[in-house]
Amino acid sequence: MRIASYNVENLFDRAKVFNDDARGAHQDVIDAYAEISKLFEKVEYSAADKARMLELLATLDLLKDDDGQFALLRQIRGQLIRRPRDREKPKEIVAEGRGDWVGWVELKTEAVDETAMVLTGRVIFDVSADVIGVVEAESRPVLTMFQDFMAKKFDLAPPYAHVMLIDGNDQRGIDVAIGTKQDYDIVSMRSHVDDLMANGERVFSRDCPEFIVQTPSGARIVFLVNHFKSKFGGNDPSSQAKRRAQAEAVAGIYRRLQGEGMLNVVVLGDLNDTPDSDVLAPLLADTDLADVSRHERFTDFEFNANTGDRGIGTFGTGRDKDKIDYILLSPALFAKIARGGIFRKGAWTASGRWKVYPELTAEKHAASDHHLIWVDIDL
């Protein structure tokens, strides 16, 4: 049985600011988006907060209008900013806090480069996992349309008879999903979108759905698909605290499953931090879940570098410091690992550290910034 996890970074539409040929050319927009999103959530806006919001809105090209080059200001109820008709008069933040208005800034999207979309499909089809956890999927209909489109292009049968996604908490509609082949039935689902932290905030940025999958042999495996809080826009204390709370919550779900007699559990997805990070310790150090990349049979991850590390990273350069995607197994499953690795052919490399698809001739054609991680289990 093959299990895989892949952050596809959206299949049909991606943020316009990320699709620029010169990756990182608009880092100021990305940083402004992340900062203003945090400011908006404050209960009360200070004078300094309001002044900073105006600066950030200017960076986002939203000071004069709600429709900018790369972003939109959504003012659903109430008012955030007053823009006098007399352009000589200054713009003003009129909301006094989060309770005065409902809205947000969202990044504009545009169609994914066609080559990138095709290569995303090739990665998934070539790995051909029996069960795959998908991170950053737009919706269940998009997933099914995508695999139907790719199946026709490659003249193959759609690989995943069962595709499931439960809407999560991300306002952008970035969710986690699961796909299983014909004889791997999804027999049960449970969402954790409403699980709360001590401060009353929802713990999961998206969700941590529990999918119980029955294998052809009749064995049942619980899959917990995750996408932890991103470092996007910075790795400040609040970002770290959020990821730690998510790690603690997943660990708690895992312990409950153990108490219920579930021996076969898989935690997989993009945890957005490295194995040595303190924030992931509740999950990686304080449970008996084991990272498949630590197994002696996890060897299929072609990587050429003179850096002294193994090269088991799943993001960007592929070095160990870029390990943020995981497949964690309960002891019963970890003991049955046959082999595993990282599939990189759809990921861009300017230095030739791994082989890529012939069509991948520019960074904009990359299937994803992430590299697919997989493991085979004798079950």
Buried (B, 14 or more C-beta within 10 A) or exposed (E): BBBBBBBBBBBBBBBBBBBBEEBEEBEEBBBBBBBBBEBBEEEEBEEEBBEBBBEBBBBBBBBEEBEBEBBBBEBEEEEBBEBEEEEEEEBEBBBEBBEBBEBBBBBBBEEBBEBBBBBBBBBBBEBEBBBBBBBBBBBBEBBBBBBEBBBEEEEEEBBBBBBBBBEBBBEBBBBBBBBBBEEBBBEEEEBBBEBEBEEEEBBBBBBBBBBBBBBEEEBBBBBBBBBBBBBEBEBEEEBBBBBBBBBBBBBBBBEEBBEEEBBBBBBBBBBBBBBEBEBBBBBBEEBEBBBBBEBEEBEEBBBEBEBEBBBBBBBBBBBBBBBBBBBBBBEBBBEBBEBBBBBBBBBBBEEEBBEBBEEBEEBBBBBBBBBBBBBBBEB
